[in-house]
Amino acid sequence: MNIVIYTLLILIFLYFLLRWFSTAALKKMSRGLRLLTILVLVIFAVLFAIGGKFLLTLPLTLAGLALVKLKGLSLIQMISLYRLIQTLRNSGRFSFNQSQSNNSSTLSVSEAYKILNLDIAKKPSKEMVNKAYLQIQKKIHPDVSPETARLSTIVNEAKEIVLQDIS
């Protein structure tokens, strides 16, 4: 029964649309087509916003990070922060759920290097470790964004582990 109603509505819409095309001036048609294009784009935007959490996980994660009030992040920095969160989530040391994020166990040396975006094969100098640490902390320090306090403590722990490893 619903198919019959929807078909009838579509046919009536097409009838009025074709009737309008036959009587309307070109300027009026172009305005109407522009409005129709904008309407279709808005509908697609709403559909992608609803279904995008399944289709577009990385962009929505990056948009979510922007909502956490991380100011001034470039796309490369956001991808780096995304990799940091994924590394910590895969190792079970970070969760967005506050009740689960209190499980602070020590990081392995390889995880600490990954967190600071350093190569474990090349032994970095103390200055390189501090530089990598400061680059990350400038964006996730609790003074910049209180929501990232847990990430900040993990980065602090990673810095200490890497400094112990190179000395």
Protein Blocks (a to p, Z undefined) as FASTA:
>chain_A
ZZmmmmmmmmmmmmmmmmmmmmpcfklmmmmmmmmmmmmmmmmmmmmmmmmmmmmmmlmm
mmmmmmnopghiafklmmmmmmmmmmmmmnopacfblklmmmccdddfklmmmmnopafk
lccdfklmmmmmmmmmmmmgmklmmklmmmmmmmmmmmmmmmmmmZZ
